[in-house]
Structure formats: structure tokens, C-alpha cells
Amino acid sequence: MTETLGKLRTDLGDRSAYDAASQCNRCGYCEQACPTYVVTGDEGKSARGRNQLVRLMLENKLKDPKSVQDALATCLLCGACTTVCYAHVPTADLVLEGRRALRASEPVPVLMKVLGELVERRPRLLAVLLKGANILKRLGVSRLASRTHVLRLLGMAGLEEAERHVEEAPLSFLGERLRRDPELAPSADARWAYFAPCGPNYLYPRVGEATTYVLKKTAGPGTFLDNPCCGLLFYNYGDLEAARRMARRNIENYEERADGLPVWGDCSSCVAHLKTYPQMFLDDAGWRARAEAFAKNVKDAAEMSSSAVPPPAPRAPTSDPRGCTYTYHDSCRARNGEGIVAQPRLLMKTMCGDGYRELPEAGWCCGGAGAFAFTQPELSDEILKRKIANIAKTQAQVVATSSTSCLIQIARGLKKYYSECRVVHVSELLADELRANRYGTPTRP
């Protein structure tokens, strides 16, 4: 059976979901920040509308609770509404509570159970299956299945969309590579730890390698946590208890391997989730304290300081030596979930000089939002078009970001609508700068 949290962290302290929903005074200030409302004009797809629907659910005033399913399912969970809200109403958390309440009488979906079994207990089998899928992708078999709609006929339309979206198909994963790195073995000299999110691990190993390279160069010796999944997928889409189990495992792993050290991750969605672990343990004093001690040490690669790349020598050009124009897209969870706005811009300006262009509506969601692009493809694409149009306005050849779903979604959008540009992780840009040694000896991040 699916359960709910029942209690949420808010700016006013721990509150019941009903009290949190009641903080919304329906002013409508959030509406122009909500991508799904801007695109559809549907009040039910606005933050204000969703808050009121959840409140009606909690008051048992809906004749048919299932009638709100579409409004809740189409929320990006981007958090832009909370950022602009004077009361900081936690709309994304309320939407998740609403989704859980709708599934309260239903068993956990079979796909989530299978995935949970693989992620929690059989990660090696999961790796083998993913490598097999990547081999099929490289051979073009999965593309054929997508084009013939075999997956859709089997009731797996989401997987069909995923196959179309995801370009990368690595045959060796990040965890395997980092375990072979003697510089990342457990050590008493370690000054930092690296947490490998599933995205960099299974899709973008180059991102994790760039992040650990930067940390080695700027912060000294470190260690790889060799961690399991953060649990975000289960927290958002299926099984709250599985999400708690994964959180406990990650906290225990951290306490054993790197207690007290800063722990860096490079997918802002996962990192933001790590920072919110305490919310899953509000009524468990022991685990809440351990979760808070862990969360306060979690760092996002998007937080790396511009001091990691000292200013160029006086005679060096102020524009990028490769002649490119760069811009930066805010991952929703970095900007709205973690409040990371200034740091990546300072870093980009230091690295790119006059080659940096500020992106209009940089905080506008790209429409990736985890599995949203796969489950709501039409709505996702409408949101993506606005993002790509803004990137095109900068005439950038490179756009940097910090989240796996943003890398996937923006790469798809650029290929479709603005092929003159490519998307990279901000860690990759920083690693390139350090490897080029254009700026001398770096300092701590």
C-alpha cells in the first residue's frame, strides 16, 4: 500500500499537509512562474489551483478524488512557484502528497517493485541489464522497437519515449571506473567524498569523471562513497518506504566511510533530494538527527566557487580562447530546491569572460523533470520549445547545466530546434579549464 508523509517542513516549521496547503491565500502571484499554467492557461495546472485541489482532497470535499489526477500528474515539481511565493508554500511536496493519497488504496506499481528490487538488492544485475539495453541501442534494435511502437503496444509508452530522448549508451559505468581509481580509495587523508547519482553513473560517466577530477585538483585527496541510489525516483513516483530504506543506507554508508566530510554530487535533482532527507524522518528523532547531520554536508557541483579557476593573467584575452559563446541554464532543483543561483554564474563568467551570455528566463523549466518528459511528452515539448528559443536568443554554442534530466531534455531540444548549440555539465567545462591550465594553480572549491 502507498503511504503519505502526513507532515511537511515549511517556513513556519513542521506542519501537517493540510496546514501547509492552507498557507496558500490564492493570490495568484505564482501563476506566471508555473510553466504548465503559462503553456496551457488551465487554472487546474497552476500552483494555486493544485494547492486548492489538494486541500479539497484533504477535506474530503471532492466527489471523485480521481478527478484531480491529471492536474497533479502534470506538475513538473520544479518549485518555481515556491520560490516566488511570499509564504513559500511547498506546492511540489503537496502535489506529491496528493499523488500518494490517490494511490493510498493501491499496491505499489509492479514496475516500481521490480526496479526497487534491482536497485536495492541486485545492483550488479541492474548494471548487466542496462548494458544489454545499451548494446541493443547501439545496434539500433531499441530504435526499431520505438519506431514500430512495440513498447507502446506492450503498455510501456514511457519506455518508448525514454528511448527516443536518451542518446547516451555507455558500456562501462561510472561506479566501475571510480572503484578502479586508487586516488578515490578509502583514506584517512580524504578531505571530501563523492556521491555518484544514477544519472552520471549509468548515463553520463564523463560527468562524474569531470567532477572528481575537479575535486582532486581543487580540494585535495578524496574518496568515492560507492553509494546506492538516492531514492528520488521512488520518493516521487512510487514507494515512500523504499525511499526511506535507501536514505538510511546512504546515511549509514556516509557515516562509515566519510563522516563529517563534505559530500559532493553532480545531478542537482539527486543532490537536492539528499538535502531533504530529514523530511522523511520528521517523527523519528534518531534518524532525523542523522539525516540532518548528513544533509548539512551535502554539496552540489553547481556550488563550486569561481575561486577554483583564478582570473587569467593580465595579458590573457577576456573572452573564451576558443571563440565560443556560452550560457547557463538553471536546473530547477538547484535554483528552487537548493537556492543555487549566483555561484554557477560567477564560475561561468570567470571561465568564459566576455564569451558568457545570461540566458533569458534561465529559471524556466526545460520540461525534463525526471520522468515527466516520458510520461507527458506533448506538454513537456511545449515547455521545452520556450527554453530552446531563449537559448537561441543568446546565440550560444554551448549551454551548461547541472542536472541529468536537463542534459537529456536540452540535448533533445537542441537537436530538434537549435542544432548550432550543445549542452554540457558545468563540471565538464570546469574540468576542461583546469586541464588546459590556462589560469594557473586553482584553490579550494
Salt bridges, closest charged atoms under 4 A:
GLU3 OE2 - ARG244 NH1 3.01
ASP11 OD2 - HIS88 NE2 3.96
ASP14 OD2 - ARG288 NH1 2.76
GLU31 OE2 - ARG48 NH2 3.06
ASP42 OD2 - LYS45 NZ 3.39
GLU43 OE2 - ARG48 NE 2.87
GLU59 OE2 - ARG55 NE 3.32
GLU59 OE1 - LYS61 NZ 3.53
ASP70 OD2 - LYS45 NZ 2.78
GLU97 OE2 - ARG100 NH1 2.77
GLU106 OE2 - LYS66 NZ 2.81
GLU117 OE1 - ARG121 NH1 3.30
GLU117 OE2 - ARG122 NE 3.64
GLU120 OE2 - ARG245 NH2 2.77
GLU160 OE2 - HIS149 ND1 2.89
GLU160 OE2 - ARG152 NH2 3.23
GLU160 OE2 - ARG164 NH2 2.97
GLU161 OE2 - ARG152 NH2 3.44
GLU161 OE2 - ARG164 NH1 3.45
GLU163 OE2 - LYS137 NZ 3.00
GLU167 OE2 - LYS415 NZ 3.15
GLU168 OE2 - ARG206 NH2 3.06
GLU176 OE2 - LYS131 NZ 2.64
ASP181 OD2 - LYS216 NZ 2.49
GLU183 OE1 - LYS216 NZ 3.44
GLU209 OE1 - ARG177 NH1 3.11
ASP226 OD1 - ARG179 NE 2.97
GLU241 OE1 - ARG244 NH1 3.41
GLU241 OE2 - ARG248 NH1 3.38
GLU255 OE1 - ARG290 NH2 2.60
ASP283 OD1 - LYS7 NZ 2.90
GLU292 OE2 - ARG288 NE 3.10
GLU303 OE2 - LYS275 NZ 3.10
ASP320 OD2 - ARG322 NE 3.43
ASP330 OD2 - ARG335 NH1 2.70
ASP330 OD2 - ARG345 NH2 2.54
GLU338 OE1 - LYS275 NZ 2.70
GLU358 OE2 - ARG345 NE 3.04
GLU361 OE2 - ARG386 NH2 2.55
ASP381 OD1 - ARG412 NH2 3.31
ASP381 OD1 - LYS416 NZ 3.50
GLU382 OE2 - LYS385 NZ 3.20
GLU428 OE2 - ARG206 NH1 2.65
ASP432 OD1 - ARG435 NH1 3.73
GLU433 OE2 - ARG322 NH2 2.88
GLU433 OE2 - ARG438 NH2 2.91
